[in-house]
Amino acid sequence: MKNEALRIFGGLSGSYDAVLDCATLFQDRRWKEWAMESAKIESTSEVLDVGCGTCVLEERMKRDARVVGVDLVEPMLRRGQRKGLRNVRSLLLSDGEFLPFKDASFDVVVSCYVVKYCNAESLVSEFARVLRPGGRLVLYDFVRPRGPLRPFSAAYVYAGLRLAGMLFRAIGAHSAYTFSELPLIIAHTRWEEEFITLLAGCGFTSAEGRLLSGGVTLGFCAERAQVVGSLRRGRLESLSSPLHQARFVAFVL
């Protein structure tokens, strides 16, 4: 799935912001507002954005927040870097399941559209590791359509997006692959199943899930417990190896 993510986003850096609005019918703006309200970011907060892309979320965040962004796709990071946002301290080419940070480094972790491409347990375990006690986690991603608007949202996801993919392919647009493959990914995703149980098992409390507009996106927010036992010490030790560290490239702003 990570290779699939690279194929989907690899050629989108120049048009990602517009594609995001188009693919979500401008609903992503509302979802990011929900994420910012749930994250309760303060001016002194140290924030990690996993899957930051072109820093669309940071454009809607407090200007005096201090954000580190990570993503798998270098052109997306370069695009975000060129925006010159004051609240972005650095951007790193990194895998969310193997974050190159010390334990308890951040007050807030946010993530948009990432978990469906990852091993959810590994991802959440890393989120818990890098969060300080009492820190907040907020994320959202696509799920199979549900809720009272399911017939309409399902029609849009499984028919509308595919039709858009065919039209974009006809004109040779890079976004054609994204619109064609996203319905298949959504149809097969199961990341949300038992997700609250997974959060609890990784040391999170007060976990809540919220179905966002249209019923095709699900958001979760949770708080890292004040006292948490050691999390996967073997995985943490592996972060110090030269081979692992070589996978990361930093773009310091």
C-alpha positions as CSV (number, residue, x, y, z in Angstrom):
1,M,0.0,0.0,0.0
2,K,2.9,2.4,0.5
3,N,4.0,1.8,-3.0
4,E,0.5,2.5,-4.1
5,A,0.6,5.8,-2.1
6,L,3.8,6.7,-3.9
7,R,2.2,6.0,-7.3
8,I,-0.9,8.0,-6.4
9,F,0.9,11.1,-5.0
10,G,4.2,11.0,-6.9
11,G,3.0,13.2,-9.8
12,L,0.5,15.3,-7.9
13,S,2.7,17.8,-6.2
14,G,1.9,20.7,-8.5
15,S,-1.8,20.1,-8.5
16,Y,-2.4,18.4,-5.2
17,D,-4.2,21.3,-3.4
18,A,-6.7,21.6,-6.3
19,V,-7.1,17.9,-6.6
20,L,-7.9,17.6,-2.9
21,D,-10.7,20.1,-3.2
22,C,-12.0,18.5,-6.3
23,A,-11.9,14.9,-5.1
24,T,-13.7,15.8,-1.8
25,L,-16.1,18.4,-3.3
26,F,-14.4,21.0,-1.0
27,Q,-15.3,19.0,2.1
28,D,-11.7,18.5,3.1
29,R,-11.7,22.1,4.2
30,R,-14.4,21.3,6.8
31,W,-12.5,18.1,7.9
32,K,-9.4,20.1,8.5
33,E,-11.3,22.6,10.5
34,W,-12.6,19.7,12.6
35,A,-9.1,18.4,13.0
36,M,-7.8,21.8,14.2
37,E,-10.6,22.2,16.7
38,S,-10.0,18.7,18.1
39,A,-6.2,19.1,18.3
40,K,-6.5,22.1,20.6
41,I,-3.2,23.5,19.3
42,E,-1.7,26.4,21.4
43,S,1.0,28.8,20.4
44,T,3.6,26.8,22.4
45,S,2.5,23.4,21.0
46,E,5.1,21.2,19.3
47,V,3.1,19.6,16.5
48,L,3.9,16.6,14.2
49,D,2.0,16.2,11.0
50,V,2.3,12.7,9.6
51,G,1.6,12.7,5.9
52,C,1.8,16.5,5.6
53,G,1.9,16.5,1.8
54,T,2.1,20.1,0.5
55,C,1.3,21.5,4.0
56,V,-2.4,22.2,3.3
57,L,-3.2,21.6,7.0
58,E,-0.4,24.0,8.1
59,E,-2.0,26.8,6.0
60,R,-5.1,26.5,8.3
61,M,-3.1,26.2,11.5
62,K,-2.1,28.8,14.0
63,R,0.8,30.8,12.5
64,D,2.8,30.7,15.8
65,A,2.5,26.9,16.2
66,R,5.7,24.9,15.7
67,V,5.2,22.2,13.2
68,V,7.4,19.3,11.9
69,G,6.0,17.6,8.8
70,V,6.8,14.1,7.5
71,D,5.8,12.5,4.2
72,L,6.9,9.7,1.9
73,V,6.8,11.8,-1.3
74,E,9.7,14.3,-1.8
75,P,8.0,16.5,-4.5
76,M,5.1,17.1,-2.1
77,L,7.5,18.2,0.6
78,R,9.3,20.5,-1.8
79,R,6.0,22.0,-2.8
80,G,5.1,22.6,0.9
81,Q,8.6,24.1,1.5
82,R,8.1,26.6,-1.3
83,K,5.0,28.0,0.5
84,G,7.3,29.4,3.2
85,L,4.9,29.0,6.1
86,R,6.0,30.5,9.3
87,N,4.7,27.8,11.5
88,V,6.6,25.0,9.7
89,R,10.0,24.4,11.3
90,S,11.1,21.5,9.1
91,L,9.9,18.8,6.7
92,L,11.3,15.3,6.5
93,L,11.1,12.5,4.0
94,S,9.9,9.7,6.4
95,D,7.8,6.6,6.9
96,G,5.1,7.2,9.5
97,E,5.6,3.7,10.9
98,F,9.3,4.5,11.7
99,L,9.4,8.0,12.9
100,P,12.9,9.5,13.4
101,F,12.1,11.3,16.6
102,K,12.9,10.7,20.3
103,D,10.2,9.5,22.7
104,A,7.8,12.2,24.0
105,S,8.9,14.8,21.4
106,F,5.5,16.4,20.6
107,D,2.4,17.8,22.2
108,V,0.1,17.0,19.2
109,V,0.2,14.5,16.3
110,V,-2.1,15.1,13.4
111,S,-2.5,12.9,10.3
112,C,-4.8,13.1,7.2
113,Y,-5.3,10.3,4.7
114,V,-2.4,8.1,5.9
115,V,-3.6,5.2,8.0
116,K,-5.3,3.3,5.1
117,Y,-1.8,2.9,3.5
118,C,-0.1,1.6,6.7
119,N,-0.2,-1.1,9.3
120,A,-2.5,0.7,11.7
121,E,-1.0,-0.9,14.8
122,S,2.5,0.1,13.9
123,L,1.4,3.6,13.0
124,V,-0.5,4.2,16.2
125,S,2.3,2.7,18.3
126,E,4.7,5.3,16.8
127,F,2.2,8.1,17.4
128,A,2.0,7.0,21.1
129,R,5.8,6.8,21.4
130,V,6.5,10.3,20.1
131,L,3.6,12.0,22.0
132,R,4.2,13.5,25.4
133,P,1.9,12.3,28.3
134,G,-1.4,14.1,27.9
135,G,-0.6,14.9,24.2
136,R,-3.4,14.7,21.6
137,L,-3.8,12.6,18.5
138,V,-6.1,13.6,15.7
139,L,-6.5,11.8,12.4
140,Y,-9.0,11.2,9.7
141,D,-9.1,9.1,6.5
142,F,-11.5,7.6,4.0
143,V,-13.7,4.7,4.9
144,R,-16.4,2.8,3.0
145,P,-19.5,5.0,2.7
146,R,-21.9,4.7,5.6
147,G,-24.6,6.7,7.4
148,P,-27.8,8.2,6.2
149,L,-26.2,9.7,3.1
150,R,-24.6,6.4,2.1
151,P,-26.4,6.0,-1.3
152,F,-25.3,9.4,-2.5
153,S,-21.7,9.2,-1.1
154,A,-21.3,5.6,-2.5
155,A,-22.5,6.8,-5.9
156,Y,-19.9,9.6,-5.9
157,V,-17.0,7.5,-4.6
158,Y,-17.6,4.4,-6.8
159,A,-19.0,6.0,-9.9
160,G,-18.2,9.7,-9.8
161,L,-14.5,9.4,-9.0
162,R,-14.0,6.7,-11.6
163,L,-15.7,8.8,-14.3
164,A,-13.4,11.7,-13.3
165,G,-10.5,9.4,-13.7
166,M,-11.5,8.5,-17.2
167,L,-12.0,12.1,-18.2
168,F,-8.6,13.1,-16.8
169,R,-6.9,10.2,-18.5
170,A,-8.4,11.3,-21.8
171,I,-6.6,14.7,-21.4
172,G,-3.4,13.2,-20.1
173,A,-3.7,14.7,-16.6
174,H,-1.4,13.2,-13.8
175,S,-4.5,13.1,-11.5
176,A,-6.2,10.4,-13.6
177,Y,-4.5,7.6,-11.7
178,T,-5.6,9.1,-8.4
179,F,-9.2,9.4,-9.3
180,S,-9.3,5.9,-10.9
181,E,-7.6,4.0,-8.0
182,L,-9.0,5.8,-5.0
183,P,-12.4,4.1,-5.2
184,L,-10.8,0.7,-5.2
185,I,-8.7,1.6,-2.2
186,I,-11.7,2.9,-0.3
187,A,-13.8,-0.2,-1.2
188,H,-11.1,-2.5,0.4
189,T,-10.0,-0.4,3.4
190,R,-10.8,-1.8,6.9
191,W,-8.5,0.4,8.9
192,E,-11.3,1.7,11.2
193,E,-12.4,-1.7,12.4
194,E,-11.5,-2.0,16.1
195,F,-9.6,1.3,15.9
196,I,-10.7,2.5,19.3
197,T,-9.5,-0.8,20.8
198,L,-6.2,-0.3,19.0
199,L,-5.8,3.2,20.5
200,A,-6.5,1.9,24.0
201,G,-4.0,-0.9,23.5
202,C,-1.3,1.7,22.6
203,G,-1.9,3.9,25.6
204,F,-4.5,6.3,24.5
205,T,-7.5,7.4,26.5
206,S,-10.7,9.4,25.8
207,A,-10.7,8.0,22.2
208,E,-13.7,9.2,20.1
209,G,-14.6,8.5,16.5
210,R,-16.6,10.9,14.4
211,L,-18.2,10.3,11.0
212,L,-17.5,13.4,8.9
213,S,-19.7,15.0,6.3
214,G,-21.0,12.6,3.6
215,G,-20.2,9.5,5.6
216,V,-17.1,8.6,3.5
217,T,-14.5,9.9,6.0
218,L,-14.0,9.0,9.7
219,G,-12.1,11.0,12.2
220,F,-10.6,10.0,15.5
221,C,-9.2,12.0,18.4
222,A,-7.6,10.6,21.5
223,E,-5.3,11.6,24.4
224,R,-2.1,9.9,25.3
225,A,-2.3,8.6,28.9
226,Q,-0.3,10.3,31.5
227,V,1.5,7.1,32.4
228,V,2.2,4.6,29.7
229,G,4.4,1.5,29.8
230,S,7.3,1.0,27.4
231,L,6.0,0.6,23.8
232,R,7.8,-2.0,21.6
233,R,11.3,-1.4,22.9
234,G,12.7,-3.6,20.1
235,R,11.2,-1.3,17.5
236,L,12.5,1.8,19.2
237,E,16.1,0.5,19.4
238,S,16.0,-0.2,15.6
239,L,15.7,3.6,15.0
240,S,19.3,4.1,16.1
241,S,20.7,2.0,13.3
242,P,22.7,3.8,10.5
243,L,20.7,1.8,7.9
244,H,17.4,3.1,9.3
245,Q,18.6,6.7,9.7
246,A,19.7,6.8,6.1
247,R,16.1,6.6,4.9
248,F,15.4,10.2,6.1
249,V,16.1,13.4,4.3
250,A,15.3,16.7,6.1
251,F,14.3,20.0,4.6
252,V,14.8,22.6,7.2
253,L,13.0,25.9,6.6
